[in-house]
Amino acid sequence: MQIYLFLLPKFINMSLFHPFTTIYHESLAFFLHPQVYWRELKSGSRKNFFGFRNFFVPGLIIGFVCIVLGDLIFHSKNGFFWQDSLVKACRKTLFIFMLLTFSVMITKFVLGQFHFELKMKTARKIAVISLAPAVLKTVITGLLPFLDLGGVLPWYGFFAAADWVHGH
């Protein structure tokens, strides 16, 4: 127990729920009022939150945990199988990560065909913004599987990414 006491001061001053509340508030501001969000981002009064480290990776981790918890709470008639739940969570989070990887490559390729040079960082930003609704859908429907909207929410990502490209 004494070897872990050096971690205690770091946790005393750190709020455990601060990253989650930040993701929640930034997502609400972004999805409910995207034009205002882009205007504030362009003016410099708001920092870009939807990055790979700030939003995408924590969102996938939260989604992974929510899928396991959702299976635990709303298990099937056969009972809860933790192996099946872990495989399902891995499959869904890996699928979204692969979507990000292929979206970046396809975005760079398509824009290259139109002789428009795009940095890898910018292509990744566009892909993360367009996949943000899919990440949030994974979190919501992972925890509450009966709220599955049939794939409607991820299409909002195209609107959000197009609005970002149009604003720049």
C-alpha positions in Angstrom: 0.0 0.0 0.0 2.8 2.4 0.8 4.3 2.2 -2.7 1.1 3.8 -4.1 1.0 6.7 -1.6 3.0 8.9 -4.0 -0.1 9.0 -6.3 -2.4 10.4 -3.5 -1.4 14.1 -3.8 -2.2 14.0 -7.6 -5.7 12.7 -7.0 -6.5 15.1 -4.1 -6.5 18.2 -6.3 -7.8 16.6 -9.5 -11.5 16.3 -10.2 -12.4 12.8 -11.5 -15.4 14.0 -13.5 -13.8 17.1 -15.1 -12.9 15.4 -18.4 -16.4 13.9 -18.7 -18.1 17.2 -18.0 -15.9 18.9 -20.5 -16.7 16.4 -23.2 -20.4 16.8 -22.3 -20.5 20.6 -22.5 -18.4 20.9 -25.6 -20.5 18.2 -27.4 -23.7 20.0 -26.5 -22.3 23.3 -27.8 -21.0 21.7 -30.9 -24.0 19.6 -31.9 -26.8 22.0 -31.0 -25.2 25.2 -32.4 -22.5 24.3 -34.9 -22.4 27.7 -36.7 -21.9 29.5 -33.4 -19.3 27.0 -32.3 -17.3 27.5 -35.6 -17.6 31.3 -35.3 -16.2 31.2 -31.8 -13.5 28.9 -32.8 -12.5 31.1 -35.7 -12.5 34.3 -33.6 -10.3 32.6 -31.0 -12.7 32.8 -28.1 -13.0 29.0 -28.0 -10.3 26.4 -28.3 -10.8 23.4 -30.7 -11.9 20.6 -28.4 -12.6 17.9 -30.9 -9.1 16.6 -31.3 -7.7 13.2 -31.3 -6.4 13.3 -27.8 -9.0 15.5 -26.2 -12.1 13.9 -27.6 -11.6 10.8 -29.8 -9.5 8.6 -27.6 -11.3 9.4 -24.3 -14.6 9.0 -26.2 -13.6 5.5 -27.4 -12.5 4.5 -23.9 -15.7 5.8 -22.4 -17.6 4.0 -25.2 -15.8 0.7 -24.4 -16.7 0.9 -20.7 -20.3 1.9 -21.5 -20.8 -1.1 -23.9 -19.6 -3.4 -21.1 -21.8 -1.7 -18.5 -24.8 -1.7 -20.9 -24.4 -5.4 -21.4 -24.1 -6.0 -17.7 -27.2 -4.0 -16.9 -29.4 -5.0 -19.9 -28.1 -8.5 -20.4 -29.7 -11.0 -22.7 -32.1 -13.7 -21.6 -29.2 -16.1 -21.4 -27.4 -14.0 -18.8 -24.3 -11.9 -18.8 -21.2 -13.3 -20.4 -18.2 -11.0 -19.8 -16.2 -12.6 -22.6 -18.9 -11.8 -25.2 -19.3 -8.3 -23.8 -15.5 -7.6 -24.0 -15.4 -8.9 -27.6 -18.4 -6.8 -28.5 -16.8 -3.7 -27.0 -13.5 -4.3 -28.7 -15.2 -4.9 -32.0 -17.2 -1.6 -31.8 -14.3 0.6 -30.7 -11.9 -1.0 -33.1 -14.4 -0.4 -35.9 -14.6 3.3 -35.1 -10.8 3.6 -34.9 -10.5 1.9 -38.3 -13.1 4.3 -39.7 -10.9 7.2 -38.5 -7.8 5.6 -40.1 -9.6 5.0 -43.5 -11.4 8.4 -43.4 -8.0 10.2 -43.1 -6.5 8.3 -46.0 -9.6 8.7 -48.2 -9.9 12.4 -47.4 -6.3 13.0 -48.4 -6.6 10.9 -51.5 -9.8 12.5 -52.8 -8.6 16.1 -52.1 -5.3 15.2 -53.8 -7.2 14.2 -56.9 -8.6 17.8 -57.0 -5.0 19.1 -56.6 -5.7 20.4 -53.1 -2.9 19.8 -50.7 -4.0 18.9 -47.2 -1.8 18.3 -44.1 -2.3 15.1 -42.3 -3.2 17.0 -39.1 -6.0 18.8 -40.9 -7.3 15.6 -42.5 -7.3 14.0 -39.1 -9.3 16.9 -37.6 -11.9 16.6 -40.4 -12.2 12.9 -39.8 -12.5 13.3 -36.0 -15.1 15.9 -36.3 -17.1 13.8 -38.8 -16.9 10.8 -36.5 -17.8 12.6 -33.3 -21.5 11.7 -33.6 -20.5 8.1 -34.1 -18.4 8.2 -30.9 -21.2 9.8 -29.0 -23.7 7.2 -30.4 -21.4 4.4 -29.2 -21.4 5.9 -25.7 -25.2 6.4 -25.5 -26.3 3.2 -27.1 -23.6 1.2 -25.4 -24.9 2.2 -22.0 -28.6 2.2 -23.1 -28.9 -0.3 -26.0 -32.6 0.3 -26.4 -31.9 3.8 -27.6 -30.3 2.7 -30.8 -31.4 5.1 -33.5 -30.7 2.9 -36.4 -27.6 4.7 -37.6 -29.2 8.2 -38.0 -26.9 10.1 -35.6 -23.5 9.4 -37.5 -24.9 11.0 -40.6 -24.9 14.3 -38.7 -21.1 14.1 -38.8 -21.1 14.8 -42.5 -23.0 18.0 -41.8 -20.7 19.0 -39.0 -17.5 18.3 -41.1 -18.9 20.1 -44.1 -19.8 23.1 -42.0 -16.2 23.1 -40.6 -14.7 22.9 -44.1 -17.0 25.6 -45.3 -16.1 27.9 -42.4 -12.4 27.7 -43.1 
